[in-house]
Amino acid sequence: MEPQLEKLLLVCQVNNKYNPLNAYEGLAPVIVDEIEKTLNVIKEQGITTITVEQNAVRALELADRSVILDTGSVVFDGTAKEVLDNAELRAEYLAI
């Protein structure tokens, strides 16, 4: 019997939005929405996804867990819901 390999997807800056003044700034919103739908399907298939994202709210809405780094140190490791529910944490580290 062959050993089962874990599957992992690394994603960076999915939510970069299109800026009509600078077309190279990011993806068109319709493309970002399609990527997010695809990430949800991947999640439902049980594939672990690590996402690095500046748009924290959108990323947290997709995530089960969250790790927040500050100058290279882990300052939070828990559920995405804990981050969304904690106004102090959001204000201090995510500016939301």
N, C-alpha and C positions, 0 to 999 in steps of 0.2 A: 504494500500500500504506500502510495506517494504521500509525503508530508504536505499538509495544506499551507500554502503561503498566505499571509495576511495581505490585504490590499490597502493601499494608502494613496491618497491624492493630495498633492500640495497645490494651493491656489493663492495667487497674489493679486491684490487690488482689483477684484471683480467689480466693485461698485464705482469705479472711476466713471463719472458721468461725462457725456459729451458737452462741450462748451462751444457754442456756435462762433465765438470770437477766436477760438483756438482749436481747430478740429483735431489736433494731435493730443489734446489733453486727456481724452478718455473715450470710452465706448458710448454709442448711442443708447439712450435709455431702453429702447425695445430690445437691444442685444443683451443688456445687463439683466433685464427681466427674464429672458430666455435662459441665460446662464444660471440664474437663481433657480428657475424651475428644474433645470438639469441637475443642479446640486442637490435639490430635494429628492429627486429620483435616485441619485447615487446614495444619498443618506438612507433612503428606504431599503436599498439593497444591502445595507450593512457595511458599506465601504467607509472607512475612516477618512475624513477630510480635514486637513490643517489649512486654515485660511489666515492670511495676513491682510488686514484691511484697515483703512483709515475711517471708513464710514461704519462706525461702531454699532449703531442701532441696527442697520440692515444685517450686518454680520451676526450680531447677537440673536436676531430673530430667526436665523437659520441654524444657530449653534445649539448644542446640548451643553457643552462646557466652554469655559472661558479662562484664559490665562492672560493676565495683564503684566507687562514688563515695564519697569521704570529704570532707566539708565542701566540696562542689562540685568537687573534683579527682578525676580518674581515678587510682585506685591499682592497678587490675588490669584488664586487657583480654585475654581469652583464652578457652579452651574451658570449658564448664561442668564437664567431667570434671576439668580442672586444679584448679578450686576444690574440688570434692568430694574430691579426692585430697590436698589440701594442708591439713593440720591447723592449721598456723600461720596461714595466711590466713583460714581459717574462724573460728578463735578470735578473731583480731584485729578482723576487720571484720563478721562475721556472728553472732558469739556462739553458734556451733554446733560 
